[in-house]
Amino acid sequence: MAEKRATVTCPECDLTETFDKLATAREFIETHRTETGHDATWELHRLAPGVERAGEEAGVCGRPACTTEDSPLYQG
């Protein structure tokens, strides 16, 4: 069985679906938005450690505590 990578939820219509591929989840969100006008969101369950570290260094989470301003990835 494939590992679930993302869960998509829509609070407006009480929808919850899980996906093993991020691309499929992204497509689902866009289709749902187009068809219903709802803004579904996703929760990512797992990213590669390097991706997580790069995101933290770039400051994508918005929290100063996990941002590395000396990193070439920093987008401050």
C-alpha positions in Angstrom: 0.0 0.0 0.0 1.4 3.4 -0.9 2.1 5.9 1.8 -0.3 8.8 2.1 1.5 12.0 1.4 -1.3 14.6 1.8 -4.8 15.0 3.2 -7.1 17.6 1.5 -9.9 19.1 3.4 -12.7 21.5 2.6 -14.5 23.0 5.6 -17.3 24.4 3.4 -18.5 20.9 2.3 -17.0 18.7 5.0 -14.8 16.9 2.4 -11.7 15.0 3.4 -9.5 12.9 1.0 -6.1 11.5 1.2 -3.5 11.1 -1.6 -0.3 9.3 -2.1 1.0 11.8 -4.7 1.3 15.5 -4.1 0.5 16.3 -7.8 -2.8 14.4 -7.6 -3.7 16.3 -4.4 -2.8 19.6 -6.0 -5.0 18.8 -9.1 -7.9 17.8 -6.8 -7.7 21.1 -4.9 -7.7 23.1 -8.2 -10.6 21.1 -9.6 -12.6 21.4 -6.4 -12.0 25.2 -6.4 -13.1 25.5 -10.0 -16.2 23.4 -9.6 -17.4 24.7 -6.2 -15.6 27.9 -5.5 -14.4 26.5 -2.2 -10.9 26.9 -0.9 -9.8 23.4 0.1 -6.5 23.1 1.9 -4.0 20.3 2.4 -1.8 18.9 5.1 1.4 17.4 3.9 2.4 14.3 5.9 6.0 13.9 4.9 8.6 15.6 2.8 12.2 14.6 2.2 14.5 15.8 5.0 16.4 18.0 2.5 13.2 19.7 1.3 12.1 20.4 4.9 15.5 21.9 5.8 15.6 24.0 2.6 12.1 25.3 3.4 13.1 26.2 6.9 16.3 28.0 5.8 14.3 29.9 3.2 11.9 31.1 5.8 8.8 29.7 4.2 7.1 28.9 7.5 7.2 32.5 8.5 8.6 31.9 12.0 11.8 33.6 12.8 12.8 30.7 15.1 13.2 28.3 12.1 14.7 30.8 9.6 18.4 30.8 8.8 19.1 34.3 7.5 22.7 33.4 6.6 21.5 30.7 4.2 21.6 31.4 0.4 18.0 30.1 0.4 16.7 32.8 2.7 13.9 34.8 1.0 13.4 37.4 3.8 
